[in-house]
């Protein structure tokens, strides 16, 4: 295992584009960290710098106690799992998994033992003599992971490994990858644009936007205490409701409705954040929501409507009754977040 340390690491391309602005953070031994954000936010560039596939423009990168800015990828003691599997189509599963060890001149008996161990771990034993074309997408991704496992690296890097799989397989593979990482105890960095993958797999999440780290925290911290309106709107399905409001005398208002109070020393316009699941129909509720549409999602329902002319989504139980016309809605205790209405930063 290895600790990973980034000290003001930055990436600027020859044309002057700054893909990653100075970033500093530590990843502990055995930790599973997920880099998440929209396309073009710099997360894959960050991963490629750690892998050695992109040069670092400024700053220092350490894996363990060794600075590796100028170390070749092959000498960084890492293993990378790619989105497109990167398997050799003419080789069997057995040879694909063991290929990296063969290149390192490891003896055949050791290679076979390691391949068998990885295949057992990944439920690939019966497929060892098949070619990649004879496997499903999920099985191919397991082969790619097997090839990484047999190297016994100090660091695993995953570059959107599940994006080519269908929804059911993605759910299954999420569980398998997390269970495997816990079993092996190897420090892992995982890149995805899927916030559900980030929430369900990570020990800690790094949310990126436009080359900047918006927030670093546990899934619970990022979800319940988003550092900005970007994080609030990106993390969560459905995302946090963000409403134009204001604070007067400690009272938080949306339109003419008081939605809460605050002890923060703030007055004037703010952005008010409320998670959909923190709203519930209630006879004595302080809000009146004009319902537009109700989505049936099986385990729960999403009620879309408006308050003071602004869109609002409420998540309710599958059996919760909703009447016609404006309905009274209550906000759960301590469920209102406030953000600076200009910068978007949490107040």
C-alpha positions as CSV (number, residue, x, y, z in Angstrom):
1,X,0.0,0.0,0.0
2,X,1.0,3.6,-0.4
3,X,0.0,7.1,0.7
4,X,-0.4,9.5,-2.2
5,X,0.5,13.2,-1.6
6,X,-0.2,16.1,-4.0
7,X,1.4,19.4,-3.2
8,X,0.1,22.2,-5.4
9,X,0.0,19.9,-8.5
10,X,-1.0,21.8,-11.6
11,X,-1.4,21.1,-15.3
12,X,-1.0,23.6,-18.0
13,X,-1.0,22.6,-21.7
14,X,1.4,24.2,-24.3
15,X,-1.5,26.3,-25.6
16,X,-1.9,27.9,-22.2
17,X,-5.1,26.0,-21.1
18,X,-5.0,25.3,-17.4
19,X,-6.7,21.9,-17.1
20,X,-5.9,21.5,-13.3
21,X,-5.4,24.5,-11.1
22,X,-3.0,24.0,-8.1
23,X,-4.3,21.1,-6.0
24,X,-3.1,19.7,-2.7
25,X,-4.4,16.7,-0.8
26,X,-3.4,13.4,0.8
27,X,-4.7,10.0,0.2
28,X,-4.1,7.6,3.1
29,X,-2.8,4.0,2.9
30,X,-5.6,1.7,1.9
31,X,-8.1,4.5,1.2
32,X,-10.6,4.5,-1.7
33,X,-10.9,8.0,-3.1
34,X,-13.2,8.9,-5.9
35,X,-12.6,11.9,-8.2
36,X,-16.0,13.0,-9.5
37,X,-17.2,15.9,-11.7
38,X,-18.7,16.7,-15.1
39,X,-16.8,16.1,-18.4
40,X,-13.9,18.4,-18.8
41,X,-13.5,19.2,-15.1
42,X,-9.9,17.9,-14.9
43,X,-10.5,14.6,-13.0
44,X,-9.0,12.3,-15.7
45,X,-6.1,14.7,-16.2
46,X,-5.5,14.5,-12.5
47,X,-5.5,10.7,-12.6
48,X,-3.2,10.6,-15.7
49,X,-0.7,12.9,-13.8
50,X,-0.7,10.4,-10.9
51,X,-0.2,7.6,-13.4
52,X,2.6,9.4,-15.2
53,X,0.7,9.5,-18.5
54,X,0.6,13.3,-18.3
55,X,3.5,15.6,-17.2
56,X,3.0,17.7,-14.1
57,X,3.5,21.4,-14.9
58,X,4.1,22.5,-11.3
59,X,4.0,21.1,-7.8
60,X,5.1,17.8,-6.3
61,X,3.6,14.3,-6.4
62,X,4.6,11.6,-3.9
63,X,3.6,7.9,-3.9
64,X,4.7,6.6,-0.6
65,X,7.9,8.5,0.4
66,X,9.1,8.9,-3.1
67,X,8.6,12.0,-5.3
68,X,7.6,10.6,-8.7
69,X,7.2,13.7,-11.0
70,X,9.9,12.4,-13.3
71,X,9.5,8.7,-12.7
72,X,8.3,6.6,-15.7
73,X,4.8,5.0,-15.3
74,X,6.2,1.5,-15.3
75,X,8.4,2.3,-12.3
76,X,5.6,3.9,-10.1
77,X,4.3,0.6,-8.8
78,X,0.8,1.3,-9.9
79,X,-1.8,-0.6,-11.9
80,X,-4.5,1.1,-14.0
81,X,-7.9,-0.2,-15.1
82,X,-9.3,1.6,-18.1
83,X,-12.7,2.4,-19.5
84,X,-12.1,0.3,-22.7
85,X,-10.6,-2.8,-20.9
86,X,-7.5,-2.6,-23.1
87,X,-7.4,-6.4,-23.5
88,X,-5.4,-8.3,-26.2
89,X,-8.1,-9.9,-28.5
90,X,-5.9,-12.7,-29.7
91,X,-4.9,-13.8,-26.2
92,X,-6.9,-16.0,-23.8
93,X,-8.1,-14.7,-20.5
94,X,-5.3,-16.6,-18.8
95,X,-2.6,-14.9,-21.0
96,X,-4.2,-11.5,-20.7
97,X,-4.1,-11.6,-16.9
98,X,-0.6,-12.9,-16.8
99,X,0.9,-10.8,-19.7
100,X,2.4,-8.1,-17.5
101,X,4.1,-10.7,-15.3
102,X,5.5,-12.5,-18.3
103,X,7.0,-9.2,-19.5
104,X,8.7,-8.8,-16.2
105,X,10.3,-12.2,-16.6
106,X,8.4,-13.8,-13.7
107,X,8.7,-17.6,-13.8
108,X,5.8,-19.6,-15.3
109,X,4.8,-21.4,-12.1
110,X,4.5,-18.1,-10.2
111,X,2.5,-16.5,-13.0
112,X,0.1,-19.5,-13.1
113,X,-0.4,-19.4,-9.4
114,X,-1.1,-15.6,-9.4
115,X,-3.5,-16.0,-12.4
116,X,-5.4,-18.8,-10.7
117,X,-5.7,-16.7,-7.5
118,X,-7.0,-13.7,-9.3
119,X,-9.4,-15.7,-11.4
120,X,-10.8,-17.4,-8.3
121,X,-11.2,-14.0,-6.6
122,X,-13.0,-12.6,-9.7
123,X,-15.1,-15.7,-10.6
124,X,-13.2,-16.1,-13.9
125,X,-11.9,-19.6,-13.4
126,X,-14.1,-21.2,-16.0
127,X,-13.3,-18.5,-18.6
128,X,-9.5,-18.7,-18.5
129,X,-9.2,-20.4,-21.9
130,X,-11.7,-18.1,-23.7
131,X,-10.9,-15.0,-25.8
132,X,-12.2,-11.6,-24.8
133,X,-14.7,-11.7,-27.7
134,X,-16.4,-14.6,-26.0
135,X,-17.0,-12.7,-22.8
136,X,-19.6,-10.2,-21.6
137,X,-18.7,-6.6,-20.8
138,X,-18.7,-7.3,-17.1
139,X,-16.4,-10.3,-17.5
140,X,-14.0,-8.3,-19.7
141,X,-13.8,-5.7,-17.0
142,X,-13.0,-8.4,-14.4
143,X,-10.2,-9.6,-16.7
144,X,-8.8,-6.1,-16.8
145,X,-9.0,-6.0,-12.9
146,X,-7.3,-9.4,-12.7
147,X,-4.4,-8.1,-14.8
148,X,-4.0,-5.3,-12.4
149,X,-4.4,-7.5,-9.3
150,X,-1.6,-10.0,-10.2
151,X,1.0,-7.2,-10.2
152,X,0.5,-6.6,-6.5
153,X,0.7,-2.8,-7.0
154,X,0.9,-0.3,-4.2
155,X,-1.7,1.9,-5.9
156,X,-4.8,1.1,-8.1
157,X,-6.0,3.7,-10.6
158,X,-9.5,3.4,-12.2
159,X,-10.4,5.6,-15.1
160,X,-14.3,5.4,-15.5
161,X,-14.1,1.6,-15.7
162,X,-17.9,1.0,-15.7
163,X,-19.1,3.6,-18.2
164,X,-19.4,1.1,-21.0
165,X,-21.6,-1.3,-19.0
166,X,-25.4,-1.3,-18.8
167,X,-27.1,-0.1,-15.6
168,X,-27.6,-3.5,-14.0
169,X,-24.0,-4.5,-14.6
170,X,-22.7,-1.1,-13.3
171,X,-24.6,-1.7,-10.0
172,X,-23.1,-5.2,-9.7
173,X,-19.6,-4.1,-10.6
174,X,-19.7,-1.2,-8.1
175,X,-20.2,-3.7,-5.3
176,X,-17.6,-6.1,-6.6
177,X,-14.9,-3.4,-7.0
178,X,-15.5,-2.0,-3.6
179,X,-15.5,-5.4,-1.9
180,X,-12.3,-6.3,-3.8
181,X,-10.6,-3.1,-2.7
182,X,-11.5,-3.7,0.9
183,X,-10.2,-7.3,0.7
184,X,-6.9,-6.3,-0.9
185,X,-6.5,-3.1,1.1
186,X,-4.8,-1.4,-1.8
187,X,-4.9,2.4,-2.0
188,X,-7.2,3.3,-4.9
189,X,-8.1,6.3,-6.9
190,X,-11.3,6.1,-9.0
191,X,-12.5,8.6,-11.6
192,X,-16.1,8.9,-12.6
193,X,-18.7,11.4,-13.7
194,X,-21.4,9.3,-12.0
195,X,-22.2,10.8,-8.6
196,X,-24.0,7.5,-7.6
197,X,-20.7,5.6,-8.1
198,X,-18.9,8.2,-6.1
199,X,-21.4,8.1,-3.2
200,X,-21.6,4.4,-3.0
201,X,-18.0,3.5,-3.4
202,X,-15.8,6.2,-1.9
203,X,-14.2,6.5,1.6
204,X,-13.7,10.1,0.5
205,X,-14.9,12.1,-2.5
206,X,-13.0,14.8,-4.4
207,X,-15.5,17.0,-6.3
208,X,-14.0,18.8,-9.2
209,X,-15.3,21.6,-11.4
210,X,-13.4,23.6,-14.1
211,X,-10.0,22.3,-12.9
212,X,-10.7,23.3,-9.3
213,X,-11.4,21.1,-6.3
214,X,-14.7,22.3,-5.0
215,X,-14.8,19.9,-2.0
216,X,-13.1,17.0,-0.3
217,X,-15.0,14.9,2.2
218,X,-16.8,11.7,3.0
219,X,-19.9,10.9,1.0
220,X,-22.1,12.0,4.0
221,X,-20.2,15.3,4.3
222,X,-20.4,16.1,0.6
223,X,-24.1,15.2,0.4
224,X,-25.4,16.8,3.6
225,X,-23.0,19.8,3.8
226,X,-22.1,20.8,0.2
227,X,-19.4,23.4,0.1
228,X,-21.0,25.2,-2.9
229,X,-24.1,25.4,-5.0
230,X,-22.2,23.4,-7.7
231,X,-21.6,20.5,-5.3
232,X,-25.2,20.8,-4.0
233,X,-26.6,20.5,-7.6
234,X,-24.1,17.8,-8.8
235,X,-24.3,15.4,-5.9
236,X,-27.7,13.9,-5.4
237,X,-30.3,12.3,-7.6
238,X,-32.5,14.3,-7.7
239,X,-30.2,17.2,-6.8
240,X,-30.7,19.7,-4.0
241,X,-33.4,22.4,-4.6
242,X,-31.7,25.8,-5.0
243,X,-34.0,28.7,-4.5
244,X,-33.6,32.5,-4.5
245,X,-34.3,33.8,-1.1
246,X,-33.2,36.3,1.5
247,X,-32.4,36.7,5.2
248,X,-34.0,39.5,7.2
249,X,-33.5,39.6,11.0
250,X,-32.4,36.0,11.1
251,X,-35.5,34.8,9.2
252,X,-34.9,32.9,5.9
253,X,-37.6,33.7,3.3
254,X,-38.4,32.4,-0.1
255,X,-40.8,34.9,-1.6
256,X,-43.2,35.8,1.2
257,X,-42.8,32.4,3.0
258,X,-40.5,31.9,6.0
259,X,-38.7,28.6,5.5
260,X,-36.4,28.7,8.5
261,X,-34.1,30.9,10.6
262,X,-30.4,31.3,11.0
263,X,-27.9,32.6,13.5
264,X,-25.4,33.5,10.7
265,X,-24.5,37.1,10.5
266,X,-26.0,37.6,7.0
267,X,-28.6,39.9,5.7
268,X,-30.0,40.2,2.2
269,X,-30.1,37.9,-0.9
270,X,-29.1,34.3,-0.4
271,X,-29.5,30.9,-2.2
272,X,-31.5,28.5,-0.2
273,X,-30.8,24.8,-0.5
274,X,-33.2,22.0,0.5
275,X,-32.9,18.3,-0.3
276,X,-36.0,16.8,-1.9
277,X,-36.2,14.1,0.8
278,X,-36.2,16.9,3.5
279,X,-39.7,18.1,2.3
280,X,-42.9,16.3,3.3
281,X,-46.6,16.9,3.0
282,X,-48.0,18.2,6.2
283,X,-51.3,19.9,7.1
284,X,-49.4,22.5,9.2
285,X,-46.5,22.9,6.7
286,X,-45.2,26.4,6.1
287,X,-44.9,26.0,2.3
288,X,-47.6,25.9,-0.3
289,X,-46.4,24.0,-3.4
290,X,-48.3,24.1,-6.8
291,X,-47.9,20.6,-8.1
292,X,-47.0,20.2,-11.8
293,X,-46.2,16.5,-12.2
294,X,-45.6,13.4,-10.1
295,X,-43.1,10.8,-11.1
296,X,-43.6,7.2,-9.9
297,X,-40.3,5.5,-9.2
298,X,-41.5,2.4,-7.4
299,X,-39.8,2.7,-4.0
300,X,-40.7,6.5,-3.9
301,X,-42.3,9.3,-5.8
302,X,-41.0,12.6,-7.0
303,X,-43.3,15.6,-6.8
304,X,-42.4,18.4,-9.1
305,X,-44.0,21.8,-8.5
306,X,-43.3,25.5,-7.8
307,X,-43.1,27.9,-4.8
308,X,-43.0,31.6,-5.4
309,X,-42.6,30.9,-9.1
310,X,-39.5,28.7,-8.6
311,X,-39.2,25.0,-9.4
312,X,-39.1,22.6,-6.5
313,X,-38.8,18.8,-6.2
314,X,-40.0,16.8,-3.2
315,X,-39.3,13.1,-2.6
316,X,-42.1,11.2,-0.8
317,X,-42.9,7.6,0.0
318,X,-44.7,5.4,-2.5
319,X,-47.8,5.3,-0.4
320,X,-47.9,9.0,0.6
321,X,-51.1,10.6,-0.7
322,X,-51.0,13.9,-2.6
323,X,-54.1,16.1,-3.1
324,X,-55.0,18.3,-6.0
325,X,-54.1,22.0,-6.2
326,X,-51.5,23.8,-3.9
327,X,-50.5,21.4,-1.1
328,X,-49.0,22.3,2.4
329,X,-45.4,21.1,2.8
330,X,-43.2,21.1,5.9
331,X,-39.4,21.2,5.9
332,X,-37.6,18.8,8.3
333,X,-35.6,20.3,11.1
334,X,-32.1,21.7,10.3
335,X,-32.6,20.8,6.6
336,X,-32.0,24.3,5.1
337,X,-28.5,25.2,3.7
338,X,-27.5,28.8,2.8
339,X,-25.2,29.8,0.1
340,X,-23.8,33.2,-1.0
341,X,-26.0,34.2,-3.9
342,X,-23.1,35.6,-5.9
343,X,-20.1,33.2,-5.2
344,X,-22.2,30.1,-4.6
345,X,-20.1,29.2,-1.6
346,X,-21.7,27.8,1.5
347,X,-22.4,30.3,4.3
